[in-house]
Amino acid sequence: MESHRVNSKTSAIAATILTGWMLLTGPIEPAQASNLVTLCAPESSLDNCHYRSFGEAIAALQDGDRLQIEAGEYREGAILTANRVTIVASEGAALRDTAVDGKAALVILGNDNVIEGLECSGIAVPARNGACIRLRGRNLTLRKVYFHDSQQGLLSGGEVGEVVVEDSRFERLGSVGRAHAIYMSGGDHLIVRRSHILSSKDEGHEIKSRARRTTIVDSEIGSGLGRDSRTIDLPNGGEITITNNIIQKGSNSVNPDLIGIALERDVKPHPEGKIIISGNTLIMDRPGRVLHSLVPAEMTGNFIVAGSPLGGNEWYPDRLAAGLPIAPALERVVLDAGSQDDQYKRTSQSEEDAALERTDLSQVDGVLAWRGHALTLTSPEVSVVTLLSSQPGKTASFNDLYSLIEPDKSDTWSSAHDRQTVVLSAIKTLRRKFRNVDNSFTAMTFKPGEGIVWDEKR
């Protein structure tokens, strides 16, 4: 009985204290659970959509929310201020043509956010650095995104913490040498893994990082036929790991360096960290330097195609010697552990690779030949044939082909009809040159409304 009175007295005291606290501070709110928010395109017939405006959906997000973006095109920009948000885009969901605040399709001010599956293209601003994503918050993960045909893919500013790009594709990005596919202008660590960073344009880099640490692994990074600058540019140095990649310098690149480290003398360099460049296939399709670094770097165990031999690496004088298809195809050279003579061979990882092996097109001493007959082609014509033959069975768009035929003009200088007319005229001339050496040539096929496809099976 005495024990019961003590417990009752204790409970009464506790209740009195709690009541007094609530009078001073207000009622105690339960922790907010994360919400699932669904965004549908304005023209979508889907039900259960919380929003049909990209800008409104992003503005409404709160810390910890999850946004599901359904398929469709979204032509408006937005600013994300919430933290710990996950944005997941369904296949076919894309941001097109519109920037917010003169900066990007999506400006991120919040921290610790994740974006998956999103496509983005057509972003341009007067400052010529319009990006798919402009990061001003800290810590961002991009997963399975496809950013292409804009002035810039990802641009960060300030102390942005750690940025991870994985399983993603960045193509045809860059502007006036100041915008790039990926540009991390500061922060702790840029990590790029299992991604494809290709064909930057207008003297942009594929990857430019001023982060204190930069890690690039298991990826394909190449100029293709783009008029890019360095494939990888790390102007402040720092701690750097570049391993197990295919990295290519294209014939149209304006910069002779494949990888540049600590080359900007007017910026404060990071304290010297360990720099490891190992296990990569490094392909030089124009004269230049595989590595241009003003700080010590450990570069061993790579497979270098063209360029100059470097001690501790395997070297081949050209693609033919390395057993690689003609430029700009990207393939890895690997050690054939089963061969007694310990020779090297290239991997054949897809049907497309096999098709390239069977092609009647060849290249000897930089001259294209069809079934052993040399072709007399202009530089733009070589670029067109190289692009088409590097992706047999796939259609090259009129815009892509036009950029090779008229490299000094942008798509905006002419109408779609005018660009198609220029391309078809060039293809007609090319067919005639092929038929001068082989009257049965039919490998270049016009697909109405789409482009040109290379198909040697016809």
Stockholm file with secondary structure:
# STOCKHOLM 1.0

chainA/1-458         MESHRVNSKTSAIAATILTGWMLLTGPIEPAQASNLVTLCAPESSLDNCHYRSFGEAIAALQDGDRLQIEAGEYREGAILTANRVTIVASEGAALRDTAVDGKAALVILGNDNVIEGLECSGIAVPARNGACIRLRGRNLTLRKVYFHDSQQGLLSGGEVGEVVVEDSRFERLGSVGRAHAIYMSGGDHLIVRRSHILSSKDEGHEIKSRARRTTIVDSEIGSGLGRDSRTIDLPNGGEITITNNIIQKGSNSVNPDLIGIALERDVKPHPEGKIIISGNTLIMDRPGRVLHSLVPAEMTGNFIVAGSPLGGNEWYPDRLAAGLPIAPALERVVLDAGSQDDQYKRTSQSEEDAALERTDLSQVDGVLAWRGHALTLTSPEVSVVTLLSSQPGKTASFNDLYSLIEPDKSDTWSSAHDRQTVVLSAIKTLRRKFRNVDNSFTAMTFKPGEGIVWDEKR
#=GR chainA/1-458 SS CHHHHHHHHHHHHHHHHHHHHHHHHCCCCCCCCCCEEEECCTTCCCSSCSBSCHHHHHHHCCTTCEEEECSEEECCCEEECCSSCEEEECTTEEEESCCBTTTEEEEECSSSEEEESCEEECCCCTTSCCEEEEECSSCEEEESCEEESSSEEEEECSCCCEEEEESCEEESCCBTTTBCSEEECSSSEEEEESCEEECCCTTCCSEEECSSEEEEESCEEECTTCCCSCSEEETTCCEEEEESCEEEECTTCSCSEEEEESCCTTSCCCCCCCEEEESCEEEESSSSEEEEESSCCEEESCEEESSCCCTTSEEESSHHHHTCCSTTCCCCEEECTTCTTCCEEECCCSHHHHHHHTCSEEEETTEEEETTEECCCCHHHHHHHHHHHHSTTSEEEHHHHHHHHSTTSCGGGSCHHHHHHHHHHHHHHHHHHHHHHCTTCCCEEEETTTEEEECTTC
#=GC SS_cons         CHHHHHHHHHHHHHHHHHHHHHHHHCCCCCCCCCCEEEECCTTCCCSSCSBSCHHHHHHHCCTTCEEEECSEEECCCEEECCSSCEEEECTTEEEESCCBTTTEEEEECSSSEEEESCEEECCCCTTSCCEEEEECSSCEEEESCEEESSSEEEEECSCCCEEEEESCEEESCCBTTTBCSEEECSSSEEEEESCEEECCCTTCCSEEECSSEEEEESCEEECTTCCCSCSEEETTCCEEEEESCEEEECTTCSCSEEEEESCCTTSCCCCCCCEEEESCEEEESSSSEEEEESSCCEEESCEEESSCCCTTSEEESSHHHHTCCSTTCCCCEEECTTCTTCCEEECCCSHHHHHHHTCSEEEETTEEEETTEECCCCHHHHHHHHHHHHSTTSEEEHHHHHHHHSTTSCGGGSCHHHHHHHHHHHHHHHHHHHHHHCTTCCCEEEETTTEEEECTTC
//
